[in-house]
Amino acid sequence: MLRELGVHDVDAFFEDIPKSIKEDSALNLPPAISEMETRLRVENLLSRNLSTRDVVSFLGGGVWPHYVPAAVDEIVSRSEFLTSYTPYQPEISQGMLQALFEYQSMVAELMGMEFANSSLYDWATALGEAARMASRITGRDEFLVPHYVPPNRIQTLKTFCEPARIRVFEVGQDRRTGAILDDELQQKISSKTAGVYIENPSHLGFLEAGAKRIGELAHQKGALFIIGVDPISLGLFASPGEAGADIAIGEGQPLGNHMNYGGPLLGLFACRDEKLLRQMPGRLIGKTITKDGSSKAFTMVLQTREQHIRRDKATSNICTNEALCALAAAAYLSLMGPQGLERLGKIILNNSHYAMQQLKEVNGLEVPLFEAQHFKEFTVGFDRTGLAASRINAELLKRGIQGGICLHDQFPELGQSTLNCVTECHTRQDIDLFVAAIKTILGER
């Protein structure tokens, strides 16, 4: 091969690397071992990891423990889906294109929107794309977000906004109820505001009761209204469309995708009407008929990506989508149906409220920190106990329980507190074990 390429040795391919940073000495590698020995060593290393099969986990905050039906795993494991990657040649990718079309249709219905794309990377990138889309449509350069949005999501938003010269401003939320401060919102929204964003449920689990009012205020000022959601909540609560949103985004991981140590994830993205459609980023799959009219056919439409003819006029430079994760979501939503999603929502609501009620009875705890309706996630305050949230989590882990996210670094004003998640995967026994463990830890201080 080297002779055919006209080079003397492999080092010729690395001549552009400065000698000062090259390692010329021999690498200190252990002697070679057999395949069987390698397997045993790797399995021994992997056995140090813990998963939600080994501990009861109450950790959420962006990736949540939800049950994935066996049928979903079976469908996404089929070789024609698992290996297809992405439909660059629509004429030979009809199966994947139809699956993504069905995914779009269900996401649009779930969100109460007219159009949905065939997915983005995750909630954070969907938020960044929503801000840029709002700026393109309105010609404005300011974007408003609530205070209680996770820092990593805000950092991704700012990374998307900085090259487009969009400025991100925070709007405060009531420390007692979590509601967005109406006076502050009215003060900060202006003729420069491209979009107003809220999350419902919020990152901390509480619902924003004034969503419609916030949307009306945004529209009065000529701004777009964007709502971020946990799609599982939509089996019970009003959709973004019903709340007056122009753009709806969210995290699709709860829809049939495993936790997978934190990824890959699934960015949901939908918009209200055709006026917004051409500025929507990502891929859009359409349905048509064959030339002879004998059967239906699917193809990519409105390809606004830079990889195609749009180039510098592209709405986004993200060149792919989460096709397999979107397929899992389509299979999951098909299996659940509207009634199944509603029943699931009720189970999660009951479980999470049972957990809150039990924790409320533990002396020294403040549960939840906000006086509002909560769904799936809620905060627990430990300030009155005199113990750091991190210490309580460490003690819980010794007992086979993974506690919630410590919130002090994210939101210092919340003190020693955690964000806890309860889903359909948690039994009453799991919750009782969690509460009993906290009582024991507090009794040992």
N, C-alpha and C positions, 0 to 999 in steps of 0.2 A: 504493500500500500504506500509506504514512504517513497519507494522508488518511482512508482507511478505518479505521485504528487510532486516529485522532483526535490525532495528534501532529504537530508542525511539522517536525522534522528528526530525523535519526538520533541526535544528541547527547542527545535526551530519554531514550533508553534507558539512558544511562550517568550520569544525574544523581546516583545514589547513590554514585558514586566521588568521594572528596574532591578538590577542585581542587588541593590541595597536591601530590598525586602524579600529576596528569595532565600529559602532555607536549603542550604547545600549539604548539610550533614545528614547522615542516615536517620530515618525516623525510628524512634524507640518503640517499635511495635512488638507485641508478644508473638511467640511462634505460632504458626498456623495450626488450627485444630479441625477436626472432622465436622461434617454437617450435623451429625447427631449431637456432638459436644456443643457446637454453636447454638443449636436449638435449645438445649437445656440451659445454657448460660443466658440466652435472651429471655426465655420464659421465667427464669429466676429473677431477672431484673424487672420484667413486666409485673410479676406477682407483688411487687412493692406498691403498685398503684391500687387505689381504692376507687370503687365506682358506686353508683346508687344501688347496685346489687349487694354490696358489702355493708353499707351503712344506710340508715334512714336519713334522707337529705331534705332539708327545708331551705335550700339555697335556690334562689331564682335570679331576679334582676336582669333578665335578658336572654337566658337559656334556662328552660324550665323542665322539670320532670313530668312528662305526660305519657300516657299509654299509647303505644303504636300497635294497631291491630296487625296480626300476622299476615293478613291479605295484602296490606300495604307493602311490607317487606318483600313478599313474594312477587308483587307486580314490578317494583323497582329493581329487583334482582334479575329479571328476565334479560337475556343477553342483548336482545334488540333495543332495549332501553338503556341498559347499564353501559354499553360500549358505544352508543351512538354520538355522544358528546353534544353535538349541536347541529341544527339543520342548515348547513351551508348550501346543500343541494336539495332544495325543497322537493324536486320531482322524485327523489328516492328516499325522502324522509317523512312520508305521509303519516306514519304512525306517531312519531314524536310530535309532528306539527299538530295533528288532531288532539293529542293529549294536552299540548300547551294551549290550544284554542279552548278546550274544555276548562282548563285551569283558569284562563282569563275570564271566561264566562262566569265561573263560580265565584271568583274573587270580586268581580264587578257586582254581582248580586249580593254577596256578603257585605260589601262596603256601601251598598246603596248608590253605586256610581254607574255611569254609562259605559266607561271604558277602563280596561286594566291592561298593563303590559305583561309580558311573560316572565317577569321577575327581575329583581336586582340582587346585589350581593347580600344585603342585610338591612335592618332598620336604619342604622346610622347612615349608610350611603344613600338610602332612599330619602332621608331627611335632607342631606346635602343636595341631592338632585331636585328635591321639591323647592328648596330655596332658590336655586338657579333658574328653575322653570318659572317661578313666580316673578323673578326679576326680569326675565326675558319678556314675559307677557305684559307686565305693567310698565316696564322701562324705569323701574325704581331700584334703589340700592340699599335699602334697610330691611332687616328681617328680625321679627320679635319672637322670643322664645320664653317659656316659663322658667322659673328658678329651679324647680325640682325635676330637672332632666339629667340623666347620668353624664358625668364629665366626659367619658369616652365618646358618647354620642355628640356632645357639643363640640369636642375637639375635631371630630370628623366633619361636622357641619362647617366649622371655621376653615378647615383645610380645603373644602370645596368652594367656600365663598371668597377666600382671599384672592385667588387669581382673577375672579370676576368682579373684584372691588365691591363686594357686598359686605356691609357692616352688620354684625349680629349684636343685638341688644337684649338684655334680660329684663323680664317683667316679674316683679315680686309676687309671692303668694302668701296668703294669710297663714300665720304660724299656727293658728288654732284649727282652721277648717281645711286649709290647703287651697282654697279658692283663689283664683287669680285676682289680684287687687285691681278693682275696677277703676279707681282714680288714677293709679299709676299707669294702667293700660291706656286710658284716655289721654294722659299727659304725653306718653311716648309715641303713640300712633300719630302719623302725620301724612302729608302729601308725598313723603319720601318712602313710606312703608310699602314694600312689595308684598309681604305676607305676614300673617299672624299665625303662630303655631301653638297648638296645645296637645297634650297627651291625655287620653281618656279610655281606660284608667291611666292614672299617672304612674311614673316610675316607682312611686312609693305605695301604689295600690289603691289610692282613694280616687273617687270619681269627681269630675268637675261638673257640678250641677248647672252652671251658667254657660254651657257650651254654645247654645243658640244665641244668647245675648252677645257673646264675644264675636261670633260670626257676623252678626248684624252690624256690630260696630266696625269690624274690619271692612265690610262691604260699603258702609257709609263713607269710609275714607278712600274707597277705590282699591283696597288691598285684597289679596286672595286669602282665603281661610283654609288652613291645613290642619288635619287631625291625624295624630298617630295612635294606633290601637293595638291591643292584643286581640287577634281575631277570634280567639276562643270566647271572649266576653260578648261577642255579637250574637250569640245564641240567646242572650237575655236582654241586652241593652240596645239602645237606639244606634243605628249605623251612622257613620260619618255623613252620609248623604242626607239622612233625616235631620241631622244637626246643622245642615247648611254648608257643609264643607265643599270646597272646590277641588281639593286634592286630598286623597286619603292614602296613608302609608302605614307600615307596621312590620312586625316580625312574624314570619310564617313558620318558624321552627315548631310551634305547638301543633301544627297541622301535619301530623304523621312523620315528623323528622326526629330522630333520636338526638340526645344531647351531644354525643360524639366529642366529649372533652372540650366543648365550646365551639364547634363548627364542623362542616360548613353550615351557614345559615341561609335564610330566604327572605329577601326584601320584597314586601308587597307594595305595589304602587298602582293607584287608580285615579281617574279624574272625572269631572262632572259631565262635560259635554264636548261636542265636536270643535268648539272654538278653542278649547285647550289641548285637544288631541295632538295636533301637529307639533306642539312643543313638549310633549311627553317623552322622556328619555327611554332608552331600552328598546327591546324588540316587541313587535306587535304581530300576532298571527291572525290572518284573515281566512274566511271560507268563501270559496267560489265554486264554479262547476268546470268540468273539463271542456275542451274546445268543441267536442261533438255533443255536449250537453247530456251525456249519458250518466254521469255520476258526479258527486261532490269532490272537491279537491281543496287542499289547504296550502297556504304559502305565506311567506313573510311579506308584510305590507308596510308602507310608510317607514322605510328604512332610513332613519335619521342619524345613523351612526357614522362616525368619521371613516370607518373602514369601507363604506360604500361611497356613492357619488357625492354625498354631502360635504365630505372633507372638513374644511375649517368652519362650515356652517352647521356642523353636526350639533345636536342638542347635548350629546354626551360622548366622552371618549372611552367609556366602559364598553369593552368589545365582546362581552359574553353575558350569559345569564345563568341562573342556578337551575338548569333544566331538570336534573334528576330530583332535586329537592322540590321543585314545582310539580313534577309528576307525582311525588309522594303526597303532596298537599291535595292534588286533584283526586287521587285515589281515596285519601282520607275523607275529604268532603263528600265524595260520592257515596262512601259507605255510611257516613254519619247522617246525611240528609238534614233538613231543617229541624225535625223533631229530635233527632239524636244530638244535634248541637245544643238545642235548648235544654235537653235533659242533662247533658254533660255540664253545662253552665250552672244548673241548679245544684248538681252534686258538688262542684267546686265551691260555689257560694256557701252551701251548707257546711262543708268541711272547714273552710277558712274561718267562717263565723263561729263554728264550734271551737276551733283552736283559740281564737281571740277571747271567747268567753271563758275558757278554762284558764288561760294565762292571766286574765283580768283578776282572777281570784287569788293569784299568788302575791303575797305581801311584797311591796317594794317595786313592783313592775308597773309601768304605764303603757297600757295597751288599748287601742293603738294611740299613736302620738297625735293623730288628727281626728277631729270630730266630723266624720263623713262616712258615706257608704264606701265599703271596700270590696274589691274582688280579687281573689287568689293571693294577693300579697298584702302585707300589713307590717307596720313598724312596732317594735317593742323597745321601750326605754328602760335603761338600767341605772340611771343616775342615782336614784334613791337607794340602791343596794350598796353603793360604794365600790362596786366591782367594774372593771373595764370589760367592754363587750368582747374584746379579743380573748380575754382570760376565760370568760364563760364559754366561748366557742371552743377553746382548747380543751376545757374540761368535758364539754359535750362530746367532742371527738373521741376522747378516751372511753366514752360509754357507747360508742358506735353510732353517734348521731352527728350529722353535719348541720351546724347552725346557720343562721342567715348572714347576709352581708353586713359587715361593720360599716356604719354610715358616718363615723366621725370625720374621716378624711374627706369624704365627698361633701358633706354638709355639716360643718363644725357646730352650727347652732342647734343641731339635734342631739348634741352631747353623746353619751355612751348609749348607742342604740343599734339595733339591727333591723334589716329588711328580711322578712320571712315569707316563704312561699308554701302554700298548701294547695294541692291539686287532687284530681280523682285518684291518683296513685297512693295517697295517704289514707290509711285506715284509722278508725277511732283509736285502735290500740297504738298505732304509731304516734298519734297526737298525745294520747295519755302518757306514753313513754317519754315524750319530749317534755311535757309539763312536769312530770315526776322528776326527771333528771335535773331540770332547772331548780325545782324546790330543794333537791338534795344538795346541789352546788351552793345555793344561797344559804342553806343551813350549815354548811361546812366552813363558811368564811370566818 
